[in-house]
Amino acid sequence: MAVPKRRTSKTRKRKRRTHKNLTPPNLSECPHCHEMKKSHQVCPECGHYKGRKVK
């Protein structure tokens, strides 16, 4: 079984973990009601998608 020879330093551990973070969702403006919505999703405010009423 593989066992580390030396302890992983705090710096090395933190450098490795720098990419483990959450990113905010990409939002775009609804062309119909001008509210912010997720891309490629039905607008939760007005219910339009690609210029058509869906809901």
C-alpha distance matrix in Angstrom:
0.0 3.8 6.4 10.0 12.3 15.3 16.6 17.8 21.6 24.0 25.7 22.7 21.7 25.3 25.8 23.1 24.7 28.2 28.4 27.5 31.1 33.8 36.8 40.2 41.7 44.0 47.5 50.7 54.3 55.9 59.0 61.0 60.7 58.9 56.2 52.6 50.4 47.1 47.4 48.0 48.7 51.9 53.5 53.2 56.6 58.9 57.0 57.7 55.4 56.5 60.1 60.4 60.5 57.6 57.6
3.8 0.0 3.8 6.7 9.1 12.1 13.6 14.6 18.3 20.9 22.3 19.2 18.5 22.3 22.5 19.9 21.9 25.3 25.6 25.1 28.8 31.7 34.6 38.1 39.8 41.9 45.5 48.7 52.3 54.2 57.2 59.4 59.0 57.1 54.4 50.7 48.7 45.4 45.7 46.5 47.4 50.7 52.2 52.0 55.2 57.6 55.9 56.4 54.1 55.1 58.7 59.2 59.5 56.7 56.8
6.4 3.8 0.0 3.8 6.3 9.0 10.3 11.9 15.6 18.3 20.1 17.4 16.7 20.5 21.1 19.0 20.9 24.3 25.2 24.6 28.1 31.2 34.3 37.8 39.8 42.1 45.6 48.9 52.5 54.5 57.6 59.7 59.1 57.1 54.3 50.7 48.9 45.8 46.3 47.4 48.1 51.4 52.6 52.2 55.3 57.9 56.4 57.0 54.9 56.0 59.5 60.1 60.2 57.5 57.6
10.0 6.7 3.8 0.0 3.8 5.6 7.0 8.5 12.1 15.0 16.6 13.9 13.7 17.5 18.0 16.3 18.5 21.7 22.9 22.7 26.2 29.6 32.5 36.1 38.2 40.4 44.0 47.2 50.8 53.1 56.1 58.4 57.7 55.5 52.8 49.1 47.6 44.5 45.0 46.4 47.2 50.6 51.6 51.3 54.3 56.9 55.6 56.1 54.0 55.1 58.5 59.3 59.5 57.0 57.1
12.3 9.1 6.3 3.8 0.0 3.8 7.0 9.3 12.3 15.8 17.1 14.8 15.3 19.1 19.4 18.3 20.8 23.7 25.3 25.4 28.8 32.3 35.1 38.7 41.1 43.1 46.7 49.9 53.5 55.9 58.8 61.3 60.6 58.2 55.6 51.8 50.5 47.5 48.0 49.5 50.4 53.8 54.7 54.5 57.3 60.0 58.8 59.2 57.1 58.1 61.5 62.5 62.7 60.3 60.4
15.3 12.1 9.0 5.6 3.8 0.0 3.8 6.4 8.8 12.4 13.8 12.0 12.8 16.3 17.0 16.4 18.7 21.5 23.5 23.7 26.9 30.5 33.3 36.8 39.4 41.5 45.0 48.3 51.8 54.3 57.3 59.7 58.8 56.3 53.7 50.0 48.9 46.1 46.7 48.5 49.3 52.7 53.3 53.0 55.8 58.5 57.6 58.0 56.1 57.1 60.3 61.4 61.7 59.4 59.4
16.6 13.6 10.3 7.0 7.0 3.8 0.0 3.8 6.2 9.3 11.5 10.2 10.2 13.6 14.9 14.5 16.3 19.1 21.4 21.2 24.2 27.8 30.7 34.2 36.9 39.2 42.6 45.9 49.3 51.9 55.0 57.3 56.2 53.8 51.0 47.4 46.3 43.7 44.5 46.4 47.1 50.3 50.8 50.3 53.0 55.9 55.0 55.7 53.8 55.1 58.2 59.3 59.3 57.1 57.0
17.8 14.6 11.9 8.5 9.3 6.4 3.8 0.0 3.8 6.6 8.3 6.5 6.5 10.0 11.1 10.7 12.6 15.3 17.7 17.7 20.7 24.4 27.2 30.7 33.4 35.6 39.0 42.3 45.7 48.3 51.3 53.7 52.7 50.2 47.5 43.9 42.9 40.2 41.0 43.0 43.7 47.0 47.4 47.1 49.7 52.6 51.7 52.3 50.4 51.6 54.7 55.9 56.0 53.9 53.8
21.6 18.3 15.6 12.1 12.3 8.8 6.2 3.8 0.0 3.8 5.4 5.3 6.2 8.6 10.0 10.9 12.5 14.6 17.5 17.9 20.4 24.1 26.7 30.1 33.1 35.2 38.5 41.8 45.1 47.8 50.9 53.3 52.1 49.4 46.8 43.2 42.5 40.1 41.0 43.2 44.0 47.2 47.3 47.0 49.4 52.3 51.8 52.3 50.6 51.7 54.7 56.0 56.2 54.3 54.2
24.0 20.9 18.3 15.0 15.8 12.4 9.3 6.6 3.8 0.0 3.8 5.6 5.1 6.0 8.5 10.0 10.6 12.3 15.6 15.7 17.8 21.4 24.0 27.2 30.4 32.6 35.7 39.0 42.2 45.0 48.1 50.5 49.1 46.4 43.8 40.2 39.7 37.5 38.6 41.0 41.6 44.7 44.6 44.2 46.4 49.4 49.1 49.7 48.2 49.4 52.3 53.6 53.6 51.8 51.6
25.7 22.3 20.1 16.6 17.1 13.8 11.5 8.3 5.4 3.8 0.0 3.8 5.4 5.2 6.1 8.6 9.9 10.7 14.1 15.1 17.1 20.8 23.0 26.2 29.4 31.3 34.4 37.6 40.8 43.8 46.7 49.2 48.0 45.2 42.7 39.1 38.7 36.5 37.3 39.9 40.8 43.9 43.8 43.7 45.8 48.8 48.4 48.8 47.2 48.1 51.0 52.6 52.8 51.2 51.2
22.7 19.2 17.4 13.9 14.8 12.0 10.2 6.5 5.3 5.6 3.8 0.0 3.8 5.5 5.1 6.3 8.8 10.2 13.0 14.1 16.8 20.6 22.8 26.3 29.2 30.9 34.3 37.4 40.8 43.7 46.5 49.1 48.2 45.4 43.0 39.3 38.6 36.1 36.7 38.9 40.0 43.3 43.5 43.5 45.9 48.7 48.1 48.3 46.4 47.3 50.3 51.8 52.2 50.4 50.6
21.7 18.5 16.7 13.7 15.3 12.8 10.2 6.5 6.2 5.1 5.4 3.8 0.0 3.8 5.5 5.3 6.4 9.0 11.6 11.7 14.5 18.2 20.9 24.3 27.2 29.3 32.6 36.0 39.3 42.0 45.0 47.4 46.4 43.8 41.2 37.5 36.6 34.1 34.9 37.1 37.9 41.1 41.4 41.1 43.6 46.5 45.8 46.3 44.5 45.6 48.7 49.9 50.1 48.1 48.1
25.3 22.3 20.5 17.5 19.1 16.3 13.6 10.0 8.6 6.0 5.2 5.5 3.8 0.0 3.8 5.3 5.0 6.2 9.6 10.1 12.1 15.8 18.2 21.6 24.7 26.7 29.9 33.2 36.5 39.3 42.3 44.7 43.6 40.8 38.3 34.6 34.0 31.7 32.7 35.1 35.8 39.0 39.0 38.8 41.0 44.0 43.5 44.0 42.4 43.5 46.4 47.8 48.0 46.2 46.2
25.8 22.5 21.1 18.0 19.4 17.0 14.9 11.1 10.0 8.5 6.1 5.1 5.5 3.8 0.0 3.8 5.5 5.4 8.4 10.2 12.5 16.2 18.0 21.5 24.4 26.0 29.4 32.4 35.8 38.7 41.5 44.2 43.3 40.4 38.1 34.4 33.8 31.3 31.9 34.3 35.4 38.7 38.8 39.0 41.3 44.0 43.5 43.6 41.7 42.5 45.5 47.1 47.6 45.9 46.2
23.1 19.9 19.0 16.3 18.3 16.4 14.5 10.7 10.9 10.0 8.6 6.3 5.3 5.3 3.8 0.0 3.8 5.7 7.2 8.4 11.6 15.2 17.4 21.1 23.6 25.4 28.9 32.0 35.5 38.2 41.0 43.6 42.9 40.3 37.9 34.1 33.1 30.3 30.8 32.8 33.9 37.3 37.8 38.0 40.5 43.1 42.3 42.5 40.4 41.3 44.4 45.8 46.3 44.4 44.7
24.7 21.9 20.9 18.5 20.8 18.7 16.3 12.6 12.5 10.6 9.9 8.8 6.4 5.0 5.5 3.8 0.0 3.8 5.5 5.4 8.3 12.0 14.6 18.2 20.8 23.0 26.3 29.7 33.1 35.7 38.7 41.1 40.2 37.6 35.0 31.3 30.3 27.7 28.5 30.7 31.5 34.7 35.0 34.9 37.4 40.2 39.5 39.9 38.1 39.2 42.2 43.5 43.7 41.8 41.9
28.2 25.3 24.3 21.7 23.7 21.5 19.1 15.3 14.6 12.3 10.7 10.2 9.0 6.2 5.4 5.7 3.8 0.0 3.8 5.6 7.2 10.8 12.6 16.1 19.0 20.8 24.1 27.3 30.6 33.5 36.4 38.9 38.0 35.2 32.8 29.1 28.4 26.0 26.7 29.2 30.2 33.4 33.5 33.6 35.9 38.6 38.1 38.3 36.5 37.5 40.4 41.9 42.3 40.7 40.9
28.4 25.6 25.2 22.9 25.3 23.5 21.4 17.7 17.5 15.6 14.1 13.0 11.6 9.6 8.4 7.2 5.5 3.8 0.0 3.8 5.7 8.9 10.4 14.2 16.5 18.2 21.7 24.8 28.3 31.0 33.9 36.4 35.7 33.1 30.8 27.0 26.0 23.2 23.7 26.0 27.1 30.5 30.8 31.1 33.6 36.1 35.4 35.4 33.5 34.3 37.4 38.9 39.4 37.6 38.0
27.5 25.1 24.6 22.7 25.4 23.7 21.2 17.7 17.9 15.7 15.1 14.1 11.7 10.1 10.2 8.4 5.4 5.6 3.8 0.0 3.8 7.1 9.8 13.4 15.8 18.1 21.5 24.9 28.3 30.7 33.8 36.1 35.2 32.8 30.2 26.5 25.2 22.5 23.4 25.5 26.1 29.4 29.7 29.7 32.3 35.0 34.2 34.6 32.8 34.1 37.1 38.2 38.4 36.4 36.5
31.1 28.8 28.1 26.2 28.8 26.9 24.2 20.7 20.4 17.8 17.1 16.8 14.5 12.1 12.5 11.6 8.3 7.2 5.7 3.8 0.0 3.8 6.6 10.0 12.8 15.3 18.4 21.9 25.2 27.7 30.9 33.1 32.0 29.6 26.8 23.2 22.2 19.7 21.0 23.5 23.9 26.9 26.9 26.8 29.2 32.0 31.4 31.9 30.4 31.8 34.6 35.9 35.9 34.1 34.1
33.8 31.7 31.2 29.6 32.3 30.5 27.8 24.4 24.1 21.4 20.8 20.6 18.2 15.8 16.2 15.2 12.0 10.8 8.9 7.1 3.8 0.0 3.8 6.7 9.3 12.2 15.1 18.7 22.0 24.3 27.6 29.6 28.5 26.2 23.3 19.7 18.6 16.2 17.7 20.2 20.4 23.3 23.2 23.0 25.4 28.2 27.7 28.3 26.9 28.5 31.2 32.4 32.3 30.5 30.4
36.8 34.6 34.3 32.5 35.1 33.3 30.7 27.2 26.7 24.0 23.0 22.8 20.9 18.2 18.0 17.4 14.6 12.6 10.4 9.8 6.6 3.8 0.0 3.8 6.5 8.7 11.8 15.3 18.7 21.2 24.3 26.6 25.6 23.1 20.5 16.8 15.8 13.5 14.8 17.7 18.2 21.2 20.9 21.1 23.3 26.0 25.6 25.8 24.4 25.7 28.3 29.8 29.9 28.5 28.7
40.2 38.1 37.8 36.1 38.7 36.8 34.2 30.7 30.1 27.2 26.2 26.3 24.3 21.6 21.5 21.1 18.2 16.1 14.2 13.4 10.0 6.7 3.8 0.0 3.8 6.5 8.8 12.5 15.5 18.0 21.3 23.3 22.1 19.6 16.9 13.2 12.5 10.8 12.7 15.8 15.9 18.5 17.8 17.9 19.8 22.6 22.5 22.9 21.8 23.3 25.7 27.1 27.1 25.9 25.9
41.7 39.8 39.8 38.2 41.1 39.4 36.9 33.4 33.1 30.4 29.4 29.2 27.2 24.7 24.4 23.6 20.8 19.0 16.5 15.8 12.8 9.3 6.5 3.8 0.0 3.8 6.1 9.8 13.0 15.0 18.4 20.4 19.5 17.3 14.7 11.0 9.5 7.1 9.0 12.0 12.1 14.9 14.5 14.9 17.2 19.6 19.2 19.4 18.1 19.7 22.1 23.5 23.5 22.3 22.5
44.0 41.9 42.1 40.4 43.1 41.5 39.2 35.6 35.2 32.6 31.3 30.9 29.3 26.7 26.0 25.4 23.0 20.8 18.2 18.1 15.3 12.2 8.7 6.5 3.8 0.0 3.8 6.8 10.4 12.8 15.8 18.3 17.8 15.4 13.4 9.7 8.5 6.2 6.8 10.4 11.3 14.2 13.7 15.1 17.0 18.9 18.6 18.0 16.5 17.4 19.9 21.7 22.3 21.5 22.2
47.5 45.5 45.6 44.0 46.7 45.0 42.6 39.0 38.5 35.7 34.4 34.3 32.6 29.9 29.4 28.9 26.3 24.1 21.7 21.5 18.4 15.1 11.8 8.8 6.1 3.8 0.0 3.8 6.9 9.4 12.5 14.8 14.1 11.6 9.6 5.9 5.3 4.7 6.1 9.8 10.1 12.2 10.9 12.5 13.8 15.6 15.8 15.3 14.3 15.4 17.4 19.3 19.7 19.3 20.0
50.7 48.7 48.9 47.2 49.9 48.3 45.9 42.3 41.8 39.0 37.6 37.4 36.0 33.2 32.4 32.0 29.7 27.3 24.8 24.9 21.9 18.7 15.3 12.5 9.8 6.8 3.8 0.0 3.8 6.5 9.1 11.9 11.8 9.1 8.3 5.5 5.5 6.1 6.0 9.3 10.1 11.6 10.1 12.6 13.2 14.3 14.7 13.4 12.4 12.9 14.5 16.9 17.8 18.0 19.2
54.3 52.3 52.5 50.8 53.5 51.8 49.3 45.7 45.1 42.2 40.8 40.8 39.3 36.5 35.8 35.5 33.1 30.6 28.3 28.3 25.2 22.0 18.7 15.5 13.0 10.4 6.9 3.8 0.0 3.8 6.2 8.7 8.3 5.4 5.6 4.6 6.1 8.5 8.7 11.3 11.4 11.7 9.3 11.9 11.5 12.1 13.3 11.9 11.7 12.3 12.9 15.4 16.2 17.1 18.2
55.9 54.2 54.5 53.1 55.9 54.3 51.9 48.3 47.8 45.0 43.8 43.7 42.0 39.3 38.7 38.2 35.7 33.5 31.0 30.7 27.7 24.3 21.2 18.0 15.0 12.8 9.4 6.5 3.8 0.0 3.8 5.5 5.8 4.6 5.4 6.1 6.4 9.0 9.1 10.5 10.0 9.2 6.8 9.8 9.2 8.9 10.0 8.3 8.6 9.5 9.6 11.9 12.4 13.7 14.8
59.0 57.2 57.6 56.1 58.8 57.3 55.0 51.3 50.9 48.1 46.7 46.5 45.0 42.3 41.5 41.0 38.7 36.4 33.9 33.8 30.9 27.6 24.3 21.3 18.4 15.8 12.5 9.1 6.2 3.8 0.0 3.8 6.1 5.5 8.2 9.6 10.2 12.5 11.8 12.6 12.7 11.6 9.7 12.9 11.8 10.4 11.6 9.0 9.3 9.0 8.0 11.0 12.4 14.4 16.2
61.0 59.4 59.7 58.4 61.3 59.7 57.3 53.7 53.3 50.5 49.2 49.1 47.4 44.7 44.2 43.6 41.1 38.9 36.4 36.1 33.1 29.6 26.6 23.3 20.4 18.3 14.8 11.9 8.7 5.5 3.8 0.0 3.8 5.9 8.3 10.8 11.3 14.0 13.9 14.2 13.4 11.3 9.1 11.7 9.9 7.7 9.5 7.2 9.0 9.5 7.4 9.5 10.0 12.6 13.9
60.7 59.0 59.1 57.7 60.6 58.8 56.2 52.7 52.1 49.1 48.0 48.2 46.4 43.6 43.3 42.9 40.2 38.0 35.7 35.2 32.0 28.5 25.6 22.1 19.5 17.8 14.1 11.8 8.3 5.8 6.1 3.8 0.0 3.9 5.6 9.0 10.3 13.7 14.6 15.6 14.1 12.0 8.7 10.4 7.7 6.6 9.6 8.8 11.2 12.6 10.9 12.4 11.9 14.1 14.4
58.9 57.1 57.1 55.5 58.2 56.3 53.8 50.2 49.4 46.4 45.2 45.4 43.8 40.8 40.4 40.3 37.6 35.2 33.1 32.8 29.6 26.2 23.1 19.6 17.3 15.4 11.6 9.1 5.4 4.6 5.5 5.9 3.9 0.0 3.8 6.6 9.0 12.4 13.2 15.0 14.2 13.0 9.8 11.6 9.6 9.6 12.2 11.2 12.6 13.5 12.6 14.8 14.8 16.7 17.2
56.2 54.4 54.3 52.8 55.6 53.7 51.0 47.5 46.8 43.8 42.7 43.0 41.2 38.3 38.1 37.9 35.0 32.8 30.8 30.2 26.8 23.3 20.5 16.9 14.7 13.4 9.6 8.3 5.6 5.4 8.2 8.3 5.6 3.8 0.0 3.8 6.4 10.2 12.0 14.1 12.7 11.6 8.1 9.0 7.3 8.8 11.2 11.3 12.7 14.5 14.3 15.8 15.3 16.3 16.3
52.6 50.7 50.7 49.1 51.8 50.0 47.4 43.9 43.2 40.2 39.1 39.3 37.5 34.6 34.4 34.1 31.3 29.1 27.0 26.5 23.2 19.7 16.8 13.2 11.0 9.7 5.9 5.5 4.6 6.1 9.6 10.8 9.0 6.6 3.8 0.0 3.8 7.1 9.3 12.1 11.0 11.1 8.2 9.3 9.1 11.1 12.5 12.5 13.0 14.7 15.4 17.1 16.8 17.2 17.3
50.4 48.7 48.9 47.6 50.5 48.9 46.3 42.9 42.5 39.7 38.7 38.6 36.6 34.0 33.8 33.1 30.3 28.4 26.0 25.2 22.2 18.6 15.8 12.5 9.5 8.5 5.3 5.5 6.1 6.4 10.2 11.3 10.3 9.0 6.4 3.8 0.0 3.8 6.4 8.8 7.3 7.9 5.8 7.3 8.6 10.5 10.7 10.7 10.6 12.7 14.1 15.3 15.1 14.7 15.0
47.1 45.4 45.8 44.5 47.5 46.1 43.7 40.2 40.1 37.5 36.5 36.1 34.1 31.7 31.3 30.3 27.7 26.0 23.2 22.5 19.7 16.2 13.5 10.8 7.1 6.2 4.7 6.1 8.5 9.0 12.5 14.0 13.7 12.4 10.2 7.1 3.8 0.0 3.8 6.5 5.7 8.1 7.7 9.3 11.6 13.3 12.5 12.3 11.1 12.9 15.2 16.4 16.5 15.4 16.0
47.4 45.7 46.3 45.0 48.0 46.7 44.5 41.0 41.0 38.6 37.3 36.7 34.9 32.7 31.9 30.8 28.5 26.7 23.7 23.4 21.0 17.7 14.8 12.7 9.0 6.8 6.1 6.0 8.7 9.1 11.8 13.9 14.6 13.2 12.0 9.3 6.4 3.8 0.0 3.8 5.5 8.5 9.2 11.8 13.9 14.7 13.5 12.3 10.0 10.9 13.7 15.3 16.3 15.4 16.8
48.0 46.5 47.4 46.4 49.5 48.5 46.4 43.0 43.2 41.0 39.9 38.9 37.1 35.1 34.3 32.8 30.7 29.2 26.0 25.5 23.5 20.2 17.7 15.8 12.0 10.4 9.8 9.3 11.3 10.5 12.6 14.2 15.6 15.0 14.1 12.1 8.8 6.5 3.8 0.0 3.8 7.0 9.1 12.0 14.5 14.5 12.5 11.0 7.9 8.7 12.1 13.1 14.3 12.9 14.9
48.7 47.4 48.1 47.2 50.4 49.3 47.1 43.7 44.0 41.6 40.8 40.0 37.9 35.8 35.4 33.9 31.5 30.2 27.1 26.1 23.9 20.4 18.2 15.9 12.1 11.3 10.1 10.1 11.4 10.0 12.7 13.4 14.1 14.2 12.7 11.0 7.3 5.7 5.5 3.8 0.0 3.8 6.3 8.5 11.5 11.8 9.5 9.1 7.0 9.4 12.1 12.3 12.4 10.6 11.9
51.9 50.7 51.4 50.6 53.8 52.7 50.3 47.0 47.2 44.7 43.9 43.3 41.1 39.0 38.7 37.3 34.7 33.4 30.5 29.4 26.9 23.3 21.2 18.5 14.9 14.2 12.2 11.6 11.7 9.2 11.6 11.3 12.0 13.0 11.6 11.1 7.9 8.1 8.5 7.0 3.8 0.0 3.8 6.2 8.8 8.5 5.8 5.8 5.0 8.5 10.3 9.7 9.1 7.4 8.3
53.5 52.2 52.6 51.6 54.7 53.3 50.8 47.4 47.3 44.6 43.8 43.5 41.4 39.0 38.8 37.8 35.0 33.5 30.8 29.7 26.9 23.2 20.9 17.8 14.5 13.7 10.9 10.1 9.3 6.8 9.7 9.1 8.7 9.8 8.1 8.2 5.8 7.7 9.2 9.1 6.3 3.8 0.0 3.8 5.5 5.8 4.9 5.6 6.6 9.9 10.6 10.7 9.6 9.2 9.3
53.2 52.0 52.2 51.3 54.5 53.0 50.3 47.1 47.0 44.2 43.7 43.5 41.1 38.8 39.0 38.0 34.9 33.6 31.1 29.7 26.8 23.0 21.1 17.9 14.9 15.1 12.5 12.6 11.9 9.8 12.9 11.7 10.4 11.6 9.0 9.3 7.3 9.3 11.8 12.0 8.5 6.2 3.8 0.0 3.8 6.0 5.6 8.2 9.9 13.5 14.0 13.4 11.4 10.5 9.1
56.6 55.2 55.3 54.3 57.3 55.8 53.0 49.7 49.4 46.4 45.8 45.9 43.6 41.0 41.3 40.5 37.4 35.9 33.6 32.3 29.2 25.4 23.3 19.8 17.2 17.0 13.8 13.2 11.5 9.2 11.8 9.9 7.7 9.6 7.3 9.1 8.6 11.6 13.9 14.5 11.5 8.8 5.5 3.8 0.0 3.8 6.0 8.4 11.1 14.3 13.9 13.6 11.4 11.6 10.2
58.9 57.6 57.9 56.9 60.0 58.5 55.9 52.6 52.3 49.4 48.8 48.7 46.5 44.0 44.0 43.1 40.2 38.6 36.1 35.0 32.0 28.2 26.0 22.6 19.6 18.9 15.6 14.3 12.1 8.9 10.4 7.7 6.6 9.6 8.8 11.1 10.5 13.3 14.7 14.5 11.8 8.5 5.8 6.0 3.8 0.0 3.8 5.7 9.2 12.1 11.0 10.3 8.0 9.2 8.3
57.0 55.9 56.4 55.6 58.8 57.6 55.0 51.7 51.8 49.1 48.4 48.1 45.8 43.5 43.5 42.3 39.5 38.1 35.4 34.2 31.4 27.7 25.6 22.5 19.2 18.6 15.8 14.7 13.3 10.0 11.6 9.5 9.6 12.2 11.2 12.5 10.7 12.5 13.5 12.5 9.5 5.8 4.9 5.6 6.0 3.8 0.0 3.8 6.8 10.3 9.9 8.4 5.8 5.7 5.1
57.7 56.4 57.0 56.1 59.2 58.0 55.7 52.3 52.3 49.7 48.8 48.3 46.3 44.0 43.6 42.5 39.9 38.3 35.4 34.6 31.9 28.3 25.8 22.9 19.4 18.0 15.3 13.4 11.9 8.3 9.0 7.2 8.8 11.2 11.3 12.5 10.7 12.3 12.3 11.0 9.1 5.8 5.6 8.2 8.4 5.7 3.8 0.0 3.8 6.7 6.1 5.3 4.4 5.6 7.3
55.4 54.1 54.9 54.0 57.1 56.1 53.8 50.4 50.6 48.2 47.2 46.4 44.5 42.4 41.7 40.4 38.1 36.5 33.5 32.8 30.4 26.9 24.4 21.8 18.1 16.5 14.3 12.4 11.7 8.6 9.3 9.0 11.2 12.6 12.7 13.0 10.6 11.1 10.0 7.9 7.0 5.0 6.6 9.9 11.1 9.2 6.8 3.8 0.0 3.8 5.4 5.4 6.5 6.5 9.2
56.5 55.1 56.0 55.1 58.1 57.1 55.1 51.6 51.7 49.4 48.1 47.3 45.6 43.5 42.5 41.3 39.2 37.5 34.3 34.1 31.8 28.5 25.7 23.3 19.7 17.4 15.4 12.9 12.3 9.5 9.0 9.5 12.6 13.5 14.5 14.7 12.7 12.9 10.9 8.7 9.4 8.5 9.9 13.5 14.3 12.1 10.3 6.7 3.8 0.0 3.8 5.6 8.5 9.3 12.5
60.1 58.7 59.5 58.5 61.5 60.3 58.2 54.7 54.7 52.3 51.0 50.3 48.7 46.4 45.5 44.4 42.2 40.4 37.4 37.1 34.6 31.2 28.3 25.7 22.1 19.9 17.4 14.5 12.9 9.6 8.0 7.4 10.9 12.6 14.3 15.4 14.1 15.2 13.7 12.1 12.1 10.3 10.6 14.0 13.9 11.0 9.9 6.1 5.4 3.8 0.0 3.8 7.0 9.2 12.3
60.4 59.2 60.1 59.3 62.5 61.4 59.3 55.9 56.0 53.6 52.6 51.8 49.9 47.8 47.1 45.8 43.5 41.9 38.9 38.2 35.9 32.4 29.8 27.1 23.5 21.7 19.3 16.9 15.4 11.9 11.0 9.5 12.4 14.8 15.8 17.1 15.3 16.4 15.3 13.1 12.3 9.7 10.7 13.4 13.6 10.3 8.4 5.3 5.4 5.6 3.8 0.0 3.8 6.1 9.4
60.5 59.5 60.2 59.5 62.7 61.7 59.3 56.0 56.2 53.6 52.8 52.2 50.1 48.0 47.6 46.3 43.7 42.3 39.4 38.4 35.9 32.3 29.9 27.1 23.5 22.3 19.7 17.8 16.2 12.4 12.4 10.0 11.9 14.8 15.3 16.8 15.1 16.5 16.3 14.3 12.4 9.1 9.6 11.4 11.4 8.0 5.8 4.4 6.5 8.5 7.0 3.8 0.0 3.8 6.1
57.6 56.7 57.5 57.0 60.3 59.4 57.1 53.9 54.3 51.8 51.2 50.4 48.1 46.2 45.9 44.4 41.8 40.7 37.6 36.4 34.1 30.5 28.5 25.9 22.3 21.5 19.3 18.0 17.1 13.7 14.4 12.6 14.1 16.7 16.3 17.2 14.7 15.4 15.4 12.9 10.6 7.4 9.2 10.5 11.6 9.2 5.7 5.6 6.5 9.3 9.2 6.1 3.8 0.0 3.8
57.6 56.8 57.6 57.1 60.4 59.4 57.0 53.8 54.2 51.6 51.2 50.6 48.1 46.2 46.2 44.7 41.9 40.9 38.0 36.5 34.1 30.4 28.7 25.9 22.5 22.2 20.0 19.2 18.2 14.8 16.2 13.9 14.4 17.2 16.3 17.3 15.0 16.0 16.8 14.9 11.9 8.3 9.3 9.1 10.2 8.3 5.1 7.3 9.2 12.5 12.3 9.4 6.1 3.8 0.0
